[in-house]
């Protein structure tokens, strides 16, 4: 059942549905399947990629805007 639950989660099945299918009373019990899903963890880490040293700030290229801001 453990493998089936992991595959269902990876297929996008709602965690509450998996909980009911497994017969778990508490959603906390079913959360272990979310915690062990390494693919989802890798996707979350990729969203936090900090490889870009400075954020893109195209407004800094606008000389008129920068001149106005420097007068404040």
N, C-alpha and C positions, 0 to 999 in steps of 0.2 A: 504494500500500500504506500510505503514511503516513496518509492520511485514513481508510482503513479501520481501521487500528490505533487511531486516536483515537476513532472511533465505537464500536469494540468496548469500549474502556476505559470510555467514558461509559455504555455499556449495562450495565456491571457485570461484564464478562468478566474473569476472573482474569488478572493480568499474566503469569503463567507460561504460561498457555494462549496468550496473544498472542505471547509469545516463541517458543513452539514453532511456531505458525502462520507467523510471519515467518521462521523458520529461524535465529534468533539463537542462538549458542552460549552467550552470557553474558546473564544477566538485566540486568546493568549497561547493555548496549546498548539494551535495551527500556525502561529507566527514563526515557529522554528523552521518551517519550509521557506519562509521569506528570508530568514537570516542565513540559510545555507546556500541560497541561490547565487553562486559566484558570478554568473553572467550578468545578473541585475546589478550586483555590486560593482562590476567593472564598468557598466554603463553609467552608473551614478558617479564614479570617480572620473570618468571621461568628461562629464559635464562640468567638473570642477577643475579642469585643466588650467594651470597657471603658467603655461609656457610663454605666453605673451607677457613681456616684462612691463609694458605700460599699456593702459587701456587706450583704445582708439578714440581720439578726441579731434574730430575734423573741424570743430569750431575754433580751435587754436590757429588754424590756417587763415581765418578771416581777420585780416589786419585791421579793418574798421572796428570790429567787435573788440579785438584785443586792445586797441587804442582807447576805446570807450571804457573798458573795464579798468585800464590802468589809471584813468582819471578819477575813479571812485575812491 
